[in-house]
């Protein structure tokens, strides 16, 4: 891991996205109506995403374990596309962009797992960092 002992703790924020593309309006209806056989897709995927954010350092060897002060997971449906946004905040010596992207990835994978029995044409797309603040470099690419 990179030596961060010389760094100061500051507020660090990251927003990441992932997109889940389904192949049928019936899939979107099942999500909205909570009739997916494996359960409530948004609630279960949020829980999975929270675990993903918290467990990032356990799975990626160069990520520092850090205190997660805040996580938000939100969804927007546009046609057959579900956009996932994950916001993570901490007050620490290093940023949370990998935690946010890992959380978004886990949310998308959980959705895939829950929806695969009813939709064989699901795709996960565009896992990326949208914005980060704090530390030496702020990056904002817009949403």
RAPEJO-V552771 format. One record per pair of residues at least 4 apart in sequence whose ideal C-beta (glycine too) atoms are under 8 Angstrom apart, sorted by the first residue. I is the first residue (numbers start at 1). J is the second residue. Records with the same first field share a line. If there is no record, write none. Layout:
I: J + J
This chain:
1: 61 + 62 + 63 + 64
2: 62 + 94
4: 64 + 93 + 94
7: 93 + 94 + 135
8: 93
9: 91 + 92 + 93
10: 91 + 92 + 134 + 135
11: 89 + 90 + 91 + 133 + 134
12: 89 + 90 + 91 + 92 + 94 + 95 + 96 + 132 + 133 + 134 + 135
13: 87 + 88 + 89 + 96 + 131 + 132 + 133 + 134
14: 87 + 88 + 95 + 96 + 97 + 99 + 100 + 101 + 129 + 131 + 132 + 133
15: 85 + 86 + 87 + 100 + 129 + 130 + 131 + 132 + 143
16: 85 + 86 + 88 + 97 + 100 + 101 + 103 + 104 + 127 + 128 + 129 + 130
17: 83 + 84 + 85 + 86 + 104 + 126 + 127 + 128 + 130 + 143
18: 83 + 84 + 86 + 104 + 105 + 107 + 108 + 124 + 125 + 126 + 127
19: 81 + 82 + 83 + 84 + 108 + 124 + 125 + 126
20: 81 + 82 + 84 + 108 + 111 + 112 + 115 + 122 + 123 + 124 + 125
21: 80 + 81 + 82 + 122 + 123 + 124 + 125
22: 27 + 28 + 80 + 81 + 82 + 115 + 119 + 121 + 122
23: 27 + 80 + 119 + 120 + 121 + 122
24: 28 + 80 + 119 + 121
25: 29 + 80
26: 30 + 118 + 119
27: 31 + 80 + 115 + 118 + 119 + 122
28: 32 + 77 + 80 + 82
29: 33 + 35
30: 35 + 36 + 118
31: 36 + 41 + 42 + 77 + 82 + 115
32: 77
34: 39 + 40 + 41
36: 40 + 41 + 114 + 115 + 118
37: 117 + 118
38: 44 + 113 + 114 + 117
39: 43 + 44 + 114
40: 44
41: 45 + 111 + 114 + 115
42: 46 + 75
43: 47
44: 48 + 110 + 114
45: 49 + 73 + 84 + 107 + 108 + 110 + 111 + 114
46: 50 + 73 + 107
47: 51
48: 52 + 106 + 107 + 109 + 110
49: 53 + 71 + 73 + 84 + 86 + 103 + 104 + 106 + 107 + 110
50: 54 + 71 + 73 + 103
51: 55 + 106
52: 56 + 102 + 103 + 105 + 106 + 107
53: 68 + 71 + 86 + 88 + 99 + 100 + 102 + 103 + 106
54: 68
55: 59
56: 60 + 63 + 98 + 99 + 102 + 103
57: 63 + 64 + 65 + 66
59: 102
60: 98 + 102
63: 98 + 99
64: 93 + 94
66: 90 + 92 + 93 + 94 + 96 + 99
67: 90 + 91 + 92
68: 88 + 89 + 90 + 96 + 99
69: 89 + 90 + 91
70: 87 + 88 + 89 + 90
71: 86 + 87 + 88 + 89 + 103
72: 85 + 86 + 87
73: 84 + 85 + 86 + 87 + 103 + 107
74: 84 + 85
75: 82 + 83 + 84 + 85
76: 82 + 83 + 85
77: 81 + 82 + 83
78: 83
82: 111
84: 104 + 107 + 108 + 111
85: 104 + 130 + 143
86: 100 + 101 + 103 + 104 + 107
87: 100
88: 96 + 99 + 100 + 103
89: 96
90: 96
92: 96
94: 135
95: 132 + 134 + 135
96: 100 + 132
97: 101 + 129 + 132
98: 102
99: 103
100: 104 + 129
101: 105 + 127 + 128 + 129
102: 106
103: 107
104: 108 + 127
105: 109 + 124 + 127
106: 110
107: 111
108: 112 + 124 + 127
109: 113 + 124
110: 114
111: 115 + 122
112: 116 + 122 + 124
115: 119 + 122
116: 120 + 122
129: 139 + 141
130: 140 + 141 + 142 + 143
131: 139 + 140 + 141 + 142 + 143
132: 137 + 138 + 139 + 140
133: 138 + 140
134: 138
